[in-house]
Amino acid sequence: MRAYRTTPAVVYNADSRRIGELLGPKSVHAVVTDPPYELGFGGRAWDRQGVAFDPAFWAGLLEVTRPGGMLMAFGARRLWHRMACAVEDAGWELVDQIVWMFDDGMDTSETAPHALDREAGVDVKEGRVRLADGPAGTYARRVRYRDRYQAKTDGARAWEGFSSGLRPCWEPVLVARAPRDGSFGHTLAVWGTGAFPAATDGAADMPLPARSWWYGGHAHGADRPVVDCALVRPADPGSPAWFQACDRLGLVADADTYPADVLDAAALALTRPAGRRRLAHPTVKPLALMRHLVALACPAGGLVLDPFAGSGTTLQAALDEGRRAVGVEADPLFLPLIDRRLDTPVQTLLA
Ligand SMILES: C[S@@+](CC[C@H](N)C(=O)[O-])C[C@H]1O[C@@H](n2cnc3c(N)ncnc32)[C@H](O)[C@@H]1O
């Protein structure tokens, strides 16, 4: 199988279940990845194929990882245990968990008044102003209304303020290790793997929730830090809608490109170039977070594998941290995003 690109990172447009055909045995120092959460996110087929829960898949990754090499894998709060079991069944040793905390999670659960009115046979759509649908394949495709649902019956009003879910504020990162070659010391001496760097091992340099606003999409004001690599371009940079979206989000409208995770649904929809299904990736992880994980998992100069490369955040993080990187991404639509990341230095447009 030929690599899609080989510099500055090697990228394969392939199914990572065939990793053994792409990489040699014991060739990578660490696997750092954001696998499908298997939730069927946004109706996407790649997020419900079961690969993250398949021990055979994780066994394939183990084959290409050095003894003592680390695995760091994100998971969904309610399903990560299935991934952890699959990773363990494949022969990896579970080491720890890392918690990624954020304070801008969106609660998408149904409110109690909405459910109770529906139960009572009330037309819950009546009188509500629906926002325009975005294009297929974007967040904006979801049915959205301008205002919060207002209870219409007494029974529903009694449950105002309740809903079926919790507002998300964290995600787990599984930390596992390929079995050592003998002792910790022997593995370290022979393979250079299995040790966490003291300088980055604590919570000290991870933002606390109160400071983690930069992970999400709606920070405003002069404090807005540089969040991620440039990923998206407006389809029509001159359109009034683009200027309005930038105004709302506090972005500089005439900058060349924007980080995907500071764009909201409406703004993302405006970034579709004509003729393409989508450009921005729907599940981009913050670059700073991935840099932190890469620095923890992989020794300097080592090779980091991301078998679910997406827009290439892990690959860029690895290069930024002085590691080498190899990525696998099955969907060719995301390859231009990886290209843009690896061809473009980290943007400072929003500094
Ligand atoms: C959760 S996303 C990763 C996003 C990434 N963290 C980023 O910041 O851009 C998972 C990616 O894995 C890809 N994928 C899913 N199944 C795959 C497979 N079997 N082989 C290779 N890539 C796959 C999907 O197309 C998707 O882009």
PDBQT file of the ligand as one rigid body, heavy atoms in Angstrom, charges set to zero:
ROOT
HETATM    1  C1  LIG A 401     -12.630  11.070  15.969  1.00  0.00    +0.000 C 
HETATM    2  S1  LIG A 401     -11.941  11.329  14.403  1.00  0.00    +0.000 S 
HETATM    3  C2  LIG A 401     -10.293  11.907  14.746  1.00  0.00    +0.000 C 
HETATM    4  C3  LIG A 401     -10.197  13.416  14.683  1.00  0.00    +0.000 C 
HETATM    5  C4  LIG A 401      -8.831  13.939  15.094  1.00  0.00    +0.000 C 
HETATM    6  N1  LIG A 401      -8.605  13.761  16.512  1.00  0.00    +0.000 N 
HETATM    7  C5  LIG A 401      -8.643  15.412  14.758  1.00  0.00    +0.000 C 
HETATM    8  O1  LIG A 401      -8.305  16.202  15.655  1.00  0.00    +0.000 OA
HETATM    9  O2  LIG A 401      -8.849  15.785  13.608  1.00  0.00    +0.000 OA
HETATM   10  C6  LIG A 401     -11.689   9.693  13.847  1.00  0.00    +0.000 C 
HETATM   11  C7  LIG A 401     -11.202   9.594  12.412  1.00  0.00    +0.000 C 
HETATM   12  O3  LIG A 401     -10.914   8.224  12.140  1.00  0.00    +0.000 OA
HETATM   13  C8  LIG A 401     -11.261   7.946  10.810  1.00  0.00    +0.000 C 
HETATM   14  N2  LIG A 401     -11.485   6.495  10.765  1.00  0.00    +0.000 N 
HETATM   15  C9  LIG A 401     -12.553   5.826  11.254  1.00  0.00    +0.000 A 
HETATM   16  N3  LIG A 401     -12.383   4.506  11.075  1.00  0.00    +0.000 NA
HETATM   17  C10 LIG A 401     -11.176   4.340  10.486  1.00  0.00    +0.000 A 
HETATM   18  C11 LIG A 401     -10.429   3.209  10.091  1.00  0.00    +0.000 A 
HETATM   19  N4  LIG A 401     -10.914   1.970  10.260  1.00  0.00    +0.000 N 
HETATM   20  N5  LIG A 401      -9.206   3.411   9.541  1.00  0.00    +0.000 NA
HETATM   21  C12 LIG A 401      -8.700   4.664   9.383  1.00  0.00    +0.000 A 
HETATM   22  N6  LIG A 401      -9.382   5.788   9.731  1.00  0.00    +0.000 NA
HETATM   23  C13 LIG A 401     -10.592   5.616  10.280  1.00  0.00    +0.000 A 
HETATM   24  C14 LIG A 401     -12.503   8.782  10.536  1.00  0.00    +0.000 C 
HETATM   25  O4  LIG A 401     -12.653   9.049   9.152  1.00  0.00    +0.000 OA
HETATM   26  C15 LIG A 401     -12.204  10.036  11.353  1.00  0.00    +0.000 C 
HETATM   27  O5  LIG A 401     -11.595  11.027  10.556  1.00  0.00    +0.000 OA
ENDROOT
TORSDOF 0
